[in-house]
């Protein structure tokens, strides 16, 4: 994990980022461990961009909080969100990304205290 990711951040932000990365990685057949890496391989970078977009649009995270959770600069997150938004002009891509966004928003909230739910 890079030094930027070691900064203190709300646990909920990291959980949301992992959810977005997991969904994007699954949909693009990229392992979560690769999405989290600093690598610039095009398929990995695209999965990371999709995850950042989902974190922003579906999970309601600000660009600054996404940047902290992903260990990136805010400008990198802004670029990723613009790039994915521009791709939504393609109807097939738009349908695909919308399904991913629904998956993110419909994911159940984590139990704060599982024992009290029983």
C-alpha positions in Angstrom: 0.0 0.0 0.0 1.4 3.4 -0.9 2.1 6.1 1.6 -0.8 8.1 0.3 -3.2 5.2 1.2 -1.8 5.0 4.7 -3.3 8.4 5.6 -6.1 8.3 8.1 -9.5 8.1 6.3 -12.9 7.1 7.5 -13.3 3.3 7.4 -16.6 3.8 5.5 -14.7 5.5 2.7 -12.2 2.6 2.3 -15.1 0.1 2.4 -16.9 2.0 -0.4 -13.7 2.2 -2.4 -13.2 -1.6 -2.1 -16.8 -2.2 -3.1 -16.4 -0.1 -6.2 -13.1 -1.7 -7.1 -14.5 -5.2 -6.5 -17.5 -4.5 -8.8 -15.3 -3.0 -11.5 -12.7 -5.7 -11.2 -15.4 -8.4 -11.4 -17.1 -6.9 -14.4 -13.8 -6.4 -16.3 -12.1 -9.6 -15.1 -9.4 -7.8 -13.3 -8.5 -9.1 -9.8 -9.0 -6.7 -6.9 -5.3 -6.9 -6.0 -4.4 -5.5 -9.5 -7.1 -2.7 -9.4 -5.5 -1.6 -6.1 -2.0 -1.5 -7.5 -0.2 1.6 -8.8 0.3 -0.1 -12.2 -0.7 1.6 -15.5 -1.6 -1.4 -17.5 -4.5 -0.3 -19.7 -7.0 -2.9 -18.5 -6.1 -2.3 -14.9 -6.2 1.5 -15.2 -9.6 1.3 -16.9 -11.0 -0.9 -14.1 -9.7 1.7 -11.6 -11.3 4.5 -13.6 -14.6 2.7 -13.6 -14.3 2.1 -9.8 -13.6 5.8 -9.2 -16.6 6.7 -11.3 -18.8 4.3 -9.3 -17.5 5.6 -6.0 -18.5 9.1 -7.1 -21.8 8.6 -8.8 -23.3 5.5 -7.2 -21.8 5.7 -3.7 -21.8 9.5 -3.4 -18.2 10.0 -2.4 -16.5 13.3 -3.2 -13.6 13.5 -5.5 -11.2 14.3 -2.6 -12.4 11.4 -0.5 -12.1 9.0 -3.5 -8.6 10.3 -4.0 -7.7 9.5 -0.4 -9.3 6.1 -0.5 -7.6 5.1 -3.8 -4.3 6.7 -3.0 -4.5 9.1 -6.0 -4.6 12.8 -6.7 -8.0 14.5 -6.9 -7.2 15.5 -10.5 -6.7 11.9 -11.4 -10.1 11.0 -10.0 -11.7 14.0 -11.8 -10.1 12.8 -15.1 -11.4 9.2 -14.5 -14.9 10.4 -13.8 -15.0 12.7 -16.9 -13.5 9.9 -19.1 -16.2 7.4 -18.0 -18.9 10.0 -18.3 -17.8 10.7 -21.9 -18.0 7.0 -22.7 -21.7 6.9 -21.7 -22.5 8.3 -25.1 -22.2 4.7 -26.3 -25.6 3.0 -25.4 -24.1 -0.4 -24.7 -21.5 1.0 -22.4 -24.2 3.2 -20.7 -26.3 0.1 -20.0 -23.3 -1.8 -18.7 -22.1 1.0 -16.4 -25.7 1.6 -15.2 -26.0 -2.0 -14.2 -22.7 -1.7 -12.2 -24.0 1.5 -10.5 -27.2 -0.3 -9.5 -25.2 -3.1 -8.1 -23.3 -0.6 -6.0 -26.3 1.3 -4.7 -28.3 -1.9 -4.0 -25.5 -3.5 -2.0 -26.7 -4.0 1.6 -25.3 -1.7 4.2 -22.7 -3.4 6.5 -23.9 -4.5 9.9 -22.4 -2.3 12.6 -23.0 -4.8 15.3 -24.0 -8.2 13.9 -24.8 -9.6 17.4 -27.5 -7.0 18.0 -29.2 -8.0 14.8 -29.7 -11.6 15.9 
